[in-house]
Amino acid sequence: FNCGLNKSSKNILLGKEINNALKIINPKFNNFVQWNNMLFDKSVGTMDHTDSYFLDTHPSGYLCAAWVALEDIDEKSGPFKVFPKSHKLFLSNTYESESLETHFKTCSNFAESNDFELALLKKGDVLFWHPSLIHGSFEQKDPKFSRKSLTSHYYPLGVSKRGSENAAINRPSHIK
């Protein structure tokens, strides 16, 4: 089972469809490196946050995240949510001196006064987002509804990554 899941996940996350979409999103580059992928069976809920706080590139903003629905996503499954245009709030932020608590508070304040969109994707759909976009997810409302999905982050080959050196040190998880 694990070998089949691993191979299927690689075929999706490293497939030509994702790579072609990344080239359209960032046409200056032809090759991308995968960084930090995850498999979700159900949603446990995540606090509103930006990926840039945890991982990004030098210069900031070249990271691109992708969320792939492996099944139809229902509101009862604890869907993913995004705050359109929120990335503009953080475009110049590098987070070197910002605490995790301050980051979550900034995101929370923005979320309280702005609308979000639910990502109710259909099986096979992919949502791409900027690393500075505020996003999170709701907790699962009904155990009959799972949220089988893959998430991965990509950065252009030749651009250095930022975050791996300190993302896990002294920073608690952003799971609720």
matplotlib code that plots the C-alpha trace (Angstrom):
import matplotlib.pyplot as plt

x = [0.0, 2.7, 4.7, 1.6, 0.6, 4.2, 4.3, 0.9, 1.7, 4.9, 3.2, 0.7, 2.9, 5.9, 3.8, 3.8, 0.5, 1.7, 5.1, 3.3, 1.0, 4.1, 5.7, 2.5, 2.4, 6.1, 7.2, 10.7, 11.6, 11.3, 12.3, 11.0, 12.0, 9.4, 9.6, 7.5, 4.7, 1.8, -1.0, -4.3, -7.0, -9.2, -9.0, -8.0, -8.2, -5.3, -5.0, -5.0, -1.4, 0.9, 3.4, 6.1, 6.5, 7.6, 9.2, 9.8, 12.6, 15.4, 14.2, 10.8, 7.7, 8.9, 7.5, 4.2, 2.0, -0.4, -3.3, -4.6, -8.1, -8.0, -11.8, -14.7, -14.3, -17.5, -18.1, -18.6, -15.1, -13.3, -12.5, -9.5, -10.1, -8.2, -8.4, -8.2, -5.6, -4.3, -0.8, -0.5, -0.3, 2.8, 4.7, 7.7, 7.8, 10.7, 9.7, 13.2, 12.1, 8.4, 7.3, 4.8, 2.3, 2.6, 2.2, -0.9, -2.4, -1.7, -3.4, -6.3, -6.9, -7.0, -9.3, -11.8, -12.4, -12.1, -14.0, -12.6, -13.4, -13.8, -11.9, -14.6, -12.6, -13.6, -11.5, -8.5, -8.7, -5.6, -5.5, -2.3, -1.4, 1.3, 3.3, 2.1, -1.6, -3.4, -5.1, -6.2, -8.8, -11.8, -12.1, -14.0, -17.7, -18.9, -16.8, -18.5, -16.7, -12.9, -10.6, -8.2, -5.7, -2.1, -0.3, 3.1, 5.3, 7.6, 10.3, 12.2, 15.5, 18.3, 16.4, 17.5, 15.0, 14.5, 13.0, 14.3, 17.1, 14.6, 11.1, 10.9, 13.0, 11.1, 8.0, 5.0, 2.7, -0.1, -2.6, -5.5]
y = [0.0, 2.5, 1.9, 2.4, 5.5, 6.9, 6.2, 7.7, 10.8, 11.4, 10.9, 13.6, 16.1, 15.7, 15.2, 17.3, 18.9, 20.5, 21.5, 23.1, 25.0, 26.2, 27.5, 29.5, 30.9, 31.8, 32.0, 33.1, 29.5, 26.1, 23.8, 23.6, 21.8, 20.2, 21.1, 20.0, 17.9, 16.5, 13.9, 14.7, 12.1, 14.4, 18.0, 18.7, 22.5, 24.9, 28.4, 31.2, 31.7, 32.4, 29.8, 32.6, 32.6, 29.0, 28.5, 30.7, 31.8, 34.4, 36.7, 36.2, 35.2, 32.7, 29.7, 28.3, 26.0, 23.5, 21.6, 18.6, 17.2, 13.4, 13.3, 15.9, 18.2, 18.9, 21.7, 19.1, 17.7, 20.7, 22.5, 24.7, 28.4, 31.3, 35.1, 36.6, 39.4, 38.9, 38.2, 42.0, 42.6, 40.5, 41.0, 42.7, 40.7, 38.4, 37.5, 37.4, 39.3, 38.4, 35.9, 33.2, 34.7, 38.1, 36.4, 34.5, 37.7, 39.7, 36.9, 36.7, 40.4, 40.4, 37.4, 39.0, 42.0, 40.3, 37.6, 34.2, 31.7, 28.0, 25.7, 23.1, 21.4, 18.4, 15.3, 16.1, 19.9, 21.8, 25.1, 27.1, 30.0, 32.6, 31.9, 35.2, 34.4, 33.9, 30.5, 27.8, 25.1, 24.3, 21.2, 18.2, 18.7, 15.2, 12.0, 10.6, 13.3, 12.9, 15.4, 13.2, 15.6, 16.3, 19.6, 20.5, 23.5, 24.3, 26.8, 27.5, 25.7, 28.2, 30.2, 29.6, 28.5, 30.2, 28.7, 25.2, 26.4, 27.7, 26.8, 23.9, 25.3, 27.0, 27.3, 25.2, 23.7, 25.8, 23.0, 24.1]
z = [0.0, 1.0, -2.2, -4.3, -2.5, -2.7, -6.5, -7.1, -5.1, -6.9, -10.3, -9.3, -7.5, -9.9, -13.0, -16.2, -15.4, -12.2, -13.8, -16.8, -14.4, -12.4, -15.7, -16.4, -12.9, -13.0, -16.7, -15.9, -14.9, -16.5, -13.6, -10.1, -6.9, -4.7, -1.0, 1.9, 0.6, 2.8, 2.6, 4.3, 5.0, 7.1, 8.3, 11.9, 11.2, 10.8, 12.0, 9.4, 8.4, 5.5, 4.2, 4.0, 7.7, 7.7, 4.3, 1.3, -1.1, -1.3, -2.7, -1.0, -3.0, -5.5, -3.6, -5.0, -3.1, -4.6, -3.0, -5.0, -4.2, -4.3, -3.9, -4.0, -1.1, 0.9, 3.4, 6.1, 5.5, 7.0, 3.8, 3.0, 2.9, 1.4, 1.8, -1.7, -2.1, 1.4, 0.0, -0.7, 3.0, 3.4, 0.1, 1.6, 4.9, 5.6, 9.2, 10.6, 13.7, 13.9, 16.5, 15.7, 18.0, 16.2, 12.9, 13.9, 15.4, 12.2, 10.2, 12.6, 12.6, 8.8, 8.8, 11.2, 8.8, 5.4, 3.5, 2.7, 0.0, 0.6, -1.7, -2.5, -5.1, -7.2, -7.4, -9.6, -9.2, -8.0, -6.1, -6.4, -4.1, -3.3, -0.2, 1.4, 0.9, 4.2, 4.3, 6.8, 7.1, 9.2, 11.4, 10.1, 10.9, 9.9, 10.2, 7.1, 5.0, 4.6, 2.9, 1.0, -0.6, -1.3, -0.7, -2.0, -2.2, -5.1, -5.8, -9.0, -9.6, -9.0, -6.4, -2.8, -0.2, 3.1, 6.2, 6.5, 8.8, 11.4, 10.5, 12.9, 15.7, 18.6, 16.4, 17.5, 14.9, 13.4, 13.8, 16.1]

ax = plt.figure().add_subplot(projection="3d")
ax.plot(x, y, z, "-o")
ax.set_aspect("equal")
plt.show()
